[in-house]
Amino acid sequence: MTLAGTPVNGTSTAGTSTAGTSTAGTSRSGTSRPGSGLVRRFSDLTLADADDAGGKGANLGEVTAAGLPVPPGFVLLTECYRHSMAAAGVDRRLAALHTTALGAATDEKRLRQLCAQLQDIVAQAGVAPDVREQVVAAYHDLGDDTPVAIRSSAAGEDGKDASFAGMNRTLTNVVGPDAVIGAVVQCWMSLFGPRVVSYRAGRGFSDEPAMAVVVQKMVQSQQAGVAFTADPSSGDHDKLAIEGALGLGEVVVSGLVQPDTYIVAKDGLTELSTHVGHQDFRLVRGNDSTDRREDLPPELADRQVLDSAELRKVAHLAVDVENHYGSPQDLEWAVDTADDVWLLQTRPITALNDSATPDGTVLVRGMSAAPGTVAGRVHVLHDPSEGSDLADGEILVAPMTNPDWLPTLRRAAAIVTDAGGMTCHAAIVARELRIPCIVGTRSATTDLDDGSMVTVDGAHGLVRSGDVTKPAPTSRVTVTEAATPAAPITGTKVYVNLAMPDTAESVAAQDVDGVGLLRAEFILTESLGGRHPHDLIARGEGDTLVDALAESVGRIATAFAPRPVIYRTSDLRSNEYRSLIGGDGYEPAEHNPMIGFRGCLRYVTDPALFNLELRALARVREQCPELGLMTPFVRTKWELERCLSLIDDSPLGRQRGLRRWVMAEVPSVVHWLPEYVGMGIDGVSIGSNDLTQLILGVDRDSEICADAFDTADPAVMDAIGQIISTGRRLGITTSLCGQAPSTDPAFAERLVELGITSVSVNPDAAPAARLAIARAEQRLLLEAARR
């Protein structure tokens, strides 16, 4: 057996503490420093100390005593927290307020207010002087200016019944006594985070909480990650599941990147399968001793993290940890610059099933993109070329989708993807097809097994094991005509967004005023048959494309006639065009295609496809004169000027009464809109997702940045207000395409108050949008009458 603090297959690098001496607490022999007892080294702790040291601290003491390779450190016992709060005279106030917060756990707004008060009280109380003295002494025993990781170790955390995983605070690369003390206070404050209090209430933990804190010497990790000593996706005790990434392991436990996933057989530590992830960046220690984000070049972003020898070391460590505890473990590991493997922490696996996963167990979590609940067999596909393998009614699980996946998506009962956000391709198609969709799961393609029965809960972003859909009610319910309330009448038009002709007739039968956004991308891609338009044009097949476009658009326009249908011309970005057959010969390789060669600029630079679209629309408009044209991603006046000239010179432009729209996606439209109106623009549709993205500088499809993406941000609302105001002043139609008017009544009321003439939402959201707008209009009329 190796000595405590000695890494796997390496030599001890933990010689900063004095062997056999209690640096800051009571030792096993019972000796202690005068006035000590509040702080203890790892070597002075075992699992029996969990009540005082918290689950994490007790586990680190246990594995240190077992001789496993653990970086040295110490623990502030829970009494440090209690003593500090009592010394500041706030302990009773905290206890009473915490009880109130537990009772308000289901009221999100009230819970956040109470938790903010609790955290503010802890911050003001700080660390008691005698506790501070012991912490500083213990830190100096690790070595002056030693970088340390500081982690919460709440009582009950990392136990067999509850893990609290990722809920409390962790800080890395903390250097210096003052920084350590400040980090300890932050950990104590996290004891009262809304998620933590809500979790505590849900588990029935009503006792007054206390927080121990782990201070541990940092490992300068080249690779890091987690390991499960039983496969959590299948419950197989004969397999290890290991996830790894480059740099600090925080990117794995926080879900910031897609890690490598390795499945290893315990018997012989044989590598069974490897799934190489994708990592755009890693976290490293900066010169200022803080975590620094370091972007990775492509050759590292997609490189396998662990080679065979390194994987075997991690697997060997995982088996040693499980053998010591005698039960499955979830552990964090790191490989340092000397290729030594260190154990950073371990805890029992709390959600492992000893046999087949029981029905209802949550297998995957992601972002809700389309509501609905459906059960079916999982079918994992990685490329649209595999689409024919998907049977009708199966659950499609894929890394991500694009327009090439469309024929496959039509057969799926639900869609689950690793990547993507609320406005990604999969989300848009699923909402239109009215099937459940979950995006941004990060690992569904590896966590879900082909052929397994699951239930997709699109509304809550959960995939559960088995068929747990509720059975249909057996009693017959008779609904009379009077029981169905009539849809409200609104002055503000409610349009729908469409992308495919499949649903045109059923959506047209709803109480909607037309199509405010007919996306060209899906129709166009299907018409192209997966080929790049230039490849098709070069072979003299342009007329075939015109025929296919005219048929699809005509079906939609006919279904909605005489209501307006506004067709937004193709906005496929260069990376999407490049994926088409022959695309790499025509498309540039852009690093940021979201703001690259797209929209209006593309038409005036490369008008071949645009001209074919105009021909197809002219043919449709001969029968459906309410068909309008919308130009996307207009950046400047000169672009639009040239684009309008192309339209005017086409058969479509020579038809009378054509309504010309522009999308307001680029902030420059706020400045240029009066000029655009002067050039003959009849309407403007605010693309709230792109506009928010470009004003706030937040990737609209990033689940990592989701909290920063806010359409109701004052800066975005100011731009929207200016666009609507200009439209009213100049007498043009103003619209907004997005879900916010149906999901946020305050947002809808603000749009109505500003004088918007219409909104355009997904078909499933139209009734809610109509109701929200009706209420907003009635409120404004009532207030006007009262005045």
C-alpha positions, 0 to 999 in steps of 0.5 A, a space after each residue: 500500500 502506498 503512503 498517504 499523499 503519494 500519487 498512483 505510480 509516482 513519488 510523494 509530492 505532498 511534503 509540505 505538512 509535517 508527518 505525525 503532527 496535528 497542524 490545526 486540530 485534534 489528532 487521533 491521539 487526543 492531543 491538540 494545540 491550546 485553543 484548537 479543535 476547530 480545524 483538523 488535517 485530513 490525516 486526523 479524520 475518518 468517516 466517523 467524523 462526518 457530522 463535524 467535518 461534513 461528508 466531503 471532509 470525512 471522506 478525504 480523511 478516510 482515503 488519506 488514512 487508507 494510503 490513497 494518493 490525496 493532496 494534503 489539506 485540512 478541514 474547518 469543522 462545522 463548529 467553525 461556522 456555528 461559532 462564527 455565527 454565534 460570535 457575531 450574534 446572528 445564529 438565532 436569526 439565521 435559524 428562524 429565517 432558514 425555517 421560513 425559507 424551507 416553507 417557501 421552497 415552492 415559491 421561487 420568487 419568495 425563496 430567492 428573496 429569503 436566501 439573499 437575506 440569509 447569505 447577506 447575514 453570513 457575509 456580514 458575520 464573517 469568520 470569528 477571530 479565533 477561527 481565523 487564527 487557526 485557519 491561517 496557521 493550518 494554511 501556512 503549514 501547507 506552505 506559504 502562498 500555496 494555491 489551494 482549492 476550497 470546497 464546501 463540506 456541508 453536514 449530510 453532503 456526499 452521504 449515501 442518501 444525498 449528494 448535494 453534488 455541485 450545489 455548494 461553492 467550490 473555489 480553486 487556485 486560492 492563494 494567501 491567507 486573506 483570500 482563503 478566509 474570503 473563500 471560506 465565507 463564500 462557501 458558508 454563504 452557499 449553504 443558503 443558495 436557493 437550489 440548496 434550500 430547495 433540495 434540502 426541503 425536498 429531501 425533508 432535511 429540516 435541521 438547522 444546516 452547518 457548513 464544514 469547509 475543505 482546504 486542499 492543496 491544488 494539483 496542477 492538473 493536465 487532465 482531470 475528471 470524474 469516475 464512477 465505479 459502476 456504470 450509472 447509465 445501466 447500473 452495471 457493477 462490472 464496469 467503470 465509467 470515466 469522464 475526462 477533460 484537459 486542464 482543471 476538472 471543473 469543466 467536467 463537473 460543471 458541464 462546461 464542455 463535452 468530456 471524453 467518456 470511457 467504459 472500462 471492465 473492472 476485470 482486467 481493466 480492459 477498455 470497452 468503449 471510448 467516446 471522444 468529446 469536444 472541448 473548445 477551452 480548458 481552465 488553467 492556473 493564471 499568473 494571478 493565481 486565478 482560473 484562466 480560460 485558455 482556448 484550444 486549437 482544433 487539434 486539441 479540441 477533438 483529441 483524446 484526453 487519456 491514452 491507454 496508460 493514463 486511463 489504466 491508472 485512473 481505472 486502477 485508482 477507482 477500483 482501489 477506492 471502491 475496494 476500500 469502501 466496499 460500495 460503488 463510488 463517484 470520485 474526482 481525479 486529476 493527472 499532474 505534470 508528472 503523469 501522477 494520478 491524484 484522488 481529489 474527492 469521493 462519495 457514494 453513488 446515490 442514484 445507482 440501481 443495483 439491477 436494471 434501471 427502474 421506470 421513472 429514473 431520470 437518465 438525462 437532463 437538458 433544456 426544454 425546447 418543445 413541450 409534450 410527453 411521449 414514450 418510445 425506443 431510443 435510436 442514437 444516430 450521429 449523421 443524417 445519412 443514417 436517417 433511414 434506420 429510424 423507425 416511425 415512433 422511435 426517439 431520435 437521439 443525436 449530437 445536433 441536427 441541421 436541415 439535412 435531418 428533416 426527413 428523419 425528424 418527421 418520423 421521430 416521436 421525440 427529439 433529444 440532442 447533445 447540443 443546441 438551444 431554444 432556437 436551434 434547428 431541432 427545437 424549431 422543427 419539433 415545435 412545428 411538428 408538435 413533438 417533444 424536444 430536449 436540447 443541450 443535454 451534452 451527453 444523451 448520445 452516450 447516456 442513452 442506450 439504443 433500443 431502451 424504452 424511455 419517456 421524453 418529458 419535453 416540458 421539463 427537459 427530462 428523459 426517464 427510464 421506461 414508459 411512465 406516460 400517464 394512461 388515458 382517462 377511462 371515463 368519457 367526458 362530454 364537451 359541449 360547445 358552450 364549454 369551449 370559450 371563444 378566442 378573444 378578439 385582438 387589434 394586434 394581429 397574431 401570426 405564426 412561424 412556419 418552416 414546412 408545408 406538412 402542417 400548413 392545413 392544420 395550422 391554417 384552421 386555427 385562430 391565426 391571422 396569417 404567417 408572419 415568418 415562413 422560413 425558407 431554409 427547411 423547404 429549400 434544403 429539402 428541395 435541393 435534395 442535400 446538394 449545394 445550389 451551385 452544384 445543381 445550377 451548374 448541372 442545369 437543374 435550376 428549373 427543378 429547384 424552382 418547381 419544388 420551391 413553388 410547390 411547397 410555398 404554394 401549398 402553404 400560401 393556398 392554405 392560408 389564403 386570403 391571409 398574408 404569408 411572409 416568406 423570408 428568403 434563404 438565410 443558410 449560413 456558410 457552415 450550413 451550405 458547406 455541409 451540402 453535397 459539393 458545398 466545400 467547393 463553393 463555401 468559405 470556411 468561416 470562424 464565426 458564420 453567425 455574423 458572416 456570409 449570410 442574408 442580404 450580403 449573400 444575395 448581392 454578392 452571389 445572387 444565383 440562388 436568390 434569383 431562383 427563389 424570386 422566380 418561384 415566389 413570382 409563380 406562387 404569387 400569381 395565384 396567391 397575391 398576399 404572399 410577401 417577401 422578407 429579406 433577412 440579416 440586413 446590415 447596411 443601406 447599400 446592401 439593401 439598395 442592391 438587393 431591392 434592385 435584384 428584386 425589381 429586376 425579377 419577375 416577382 418585382 414586376 408584379 403589382 402590390 408586392 409587400 417588401 419586409 426586412 428582418 430587424 436582427 442587426 442593431 444597425 436597423 435602429 439607425 437605418 430604418 427610416 432610410 429603408 422605408 424611404 427605399 420602399 420597405 412596407 414592414 419590419 419584423 423584429 427577430 428578437 433572438 438574433 437582435 438580443 444576441 448581437 446587442 448583448 453579445 451572447 450566443 443564442 444557442 449556448 446552454 452555458 450562457 442561457 442565463 445571460 440571454 434575455 430578450 427583455 433586457 433594457 438595452 434590447 427593449 430600447 432597440 425594439 421600442 425605437 424600431 416600433 416607434 419609427 414604424 408607427 411614425 412612418 406608417 409601416 407594419 411592425 411585427 416581432 417573431 419569437 415566443 416571448 409574447 406568449 410566455 411573458 405577459 409583461 413583455 406582451 403588454 409592453 409591445 402592445 403599449 409601444 404600438 406593435 401591429 403584430 406578433 408571430 409565434 410558433 403554432 402551439 403558442 398562438 392561443 397563449 399569445 392571443 390571450 396575453 395580447 388581449 389582456 394587455 389591450 384590455 388593461 391599456 384600454 381600461 387605464 385610458 378610460 380611467 384617466 
